[in-house]
């Protein structure tokens, strides 16, 4: 759970800015969006395999530039 404590004399806007940064850093919103709907295990496997393939292509493209 993301938690932000208020500092002495800190404005609400500053507190909200820190909270939003922390939520983005902890990837809370992306996790909520991902879990919004049930994904079948086969779809999860397919998505992970596609991500792995994209990553490997990026890595090989990076080495091809040298």
C-alpha positions in Angstrom: 0.0 0.0 0.0 1.3 3.4 -1.0 1.6 5.8 2.0 2.7 9.4 2.1 3.0 11.4 5.4 2.5 15.1 5.4 5.5 17.3 6.4 5.2 20.3 8.7 3.8 23.3 6.8 3.4 21.3 3.5 0.5 22.3 1.2 -2.1 19.9 0.0 -1.0 20.3 -3.6 2.6 19.4 -2.7 1.4 16.4 -0.8 -0.8 15.2 -3.8 2.2 15.7 -6.1 4.4 13.5 -4.0 1.6 10.9 -3.7 1.1 10.8 -7.4 4.8 10.4 -8.1 5.0 7.6 -5.5 1.9 5.8 -7.0 3.5 6.0 -10.5 6.9 4.7 -9.1 5.2 1.8 -7.4 3.2 1.0 -10.6 -0.1 0.8 -8.7 -2.3 2.2 -11.5 -0.8 -0.1 -14.2 -1.4 -3.1 -11.8 -5.0 -2.0 -11.3 -5.6 -1.6 -15.0 -4.1 -5.0 -15.6 -6.3 -6.7 -13.0 -9.5 -4.9 -14.0 -10.6 -7.9 -16.1 -9.9 -11.6 -15.8 -7.3 -12.8 -18.3 -7.2 -16.4 -19.2 -3.9 -18.2 -18.5 -3.4 -18.8 -22.2 -3.8 -15.1 -22.9 -1.3 -14.3 -20.1 1.2 -16.7 -21.6 0.7 -15.2 -25.1 1.2 -11.7 -23.8 4.3 -12.6 -21.9 5.8 -14.4 -24.9 5.1 -11.4 -27.2 6.8 -9.1 -24.6 9.8 -11.4 -24.4 10.1 -11.5 -28.2 9.9 -7.7 -28.4 12.6 -7.3 -25.8 14.9 -9.8 -27.5 14.4 -8.0 -30.9 15.2 -4.7 -29.2 18.4 -6.2 -27.7 19.5 -7.7 -31.0 18.8 -4.4 -32.8 20.9 -2.5 -30.3 23.8 -4.9 -30.9 23.4 -4.7 -34.7 23.9 -0.9 -34.6 27.5 -1.3 -33.3 
